[in-house]
Amino acid sequence: LPLMKKNARSYIIYILLLLVLGLILYPRIKPMFSKSESPAGPGGGPMQGMQQRALNVNALIISPERMVELINSSGTLLPDEEVDLSFETSGKIVGIYFREGSEVSKGDLLAKVNDRHLQAQLLRLKAQKRLAEDREFRQRTLLSRDAISQESYDQIVTELQTLEADIMLVEARIAETELRAPFDGVIGLRYLSEGSYANPNTRIARLVKLKPLKIEFFIPERYSGEVAPGFPIHFTVDGILEPFYASVYAVDPKVDVRTRTIIARAIYENRDGLLKPGRFTAITLQLSETPDAIAIPTEALIPEMDGDRVFVYRNGRASSVNVRTGLRTATQIQILSGLSFGDTLLTSGVLQLRHGLPVTLDEIVKPVDSAI
């Protein structure tokens, strides 16, 4: 009896172990039985693929398109010329002859400091010059008659030349007391009033030349060989819908090692004076153009570790195709290899597509001149 109880206990343990093992292996064995019991379709193949539900997608029939490579950058409007006006000498300001914010022409007298002592020196030198000229005339007459020596005549000529040099020096000092516009432009706010004492470090006002304007912007270093003087650009500013057009006139020969960009400057005529220096600009440069490119929407491209791919429609199913890309714009990508004109590209539901998955085309975008 004890032996029978022991055997019964062993049988129960074996049965429990078999049940546990069956529960562990059942999830793995069940698909094998399901596959072997599935009915065969025509020709003896499985019907599982035929029972897949088709995915509704949109498609695009690829045709030649014009693609343009653009660079977007930001820049700043700069005046063509700009200077802080100040006197070359020191003195009391006796006159200010410009109106703030007005246009001035090159050479206009803008302000003046006291020059009365210089004017007195000039009058004295001019009187001495007249006497020296009379003496030189008399000495020259006497020299022609051999009444005086050449040395005596040379001495009076030297005195005359010295007086002429002194007069030029005083006139230059008088010119330093006058503040004149160095170029045409618009003068800004003044910082001093009449009666103030000014020196060469005193800023009187700022003069800005608004016609034309410069646009300073940055381009990536890899485009340094493509942007040269004469290159056209267009730019926009906040508050004005219409774009403006300019052309590059200078490119910095050195790359900024911190930003890996190159500074370029363009010129804009600004004939109507609408734009002001200091404004921010959004700049677009067109580098190259391909008239017959294979271009696809950006959402149709699937980037992966081993390269980019797309899905095309073939015989009612989605077919995965590896592609090589080229130019990129905000909405399109150029395909250099992998696709051909006339291929039907799937453009929606790309993340749900798998190679060989049945698809139904809801909308097909065809070329304008295509009869497909």
Summary of the structure (lengths in Angstrom):
residues: 372
radius of gyration: 45.0
end to end distance: 89.9
largest distance: 175.0
contacts: 1001
relative contact order: 0.18
helix: 28%
strand: 41%
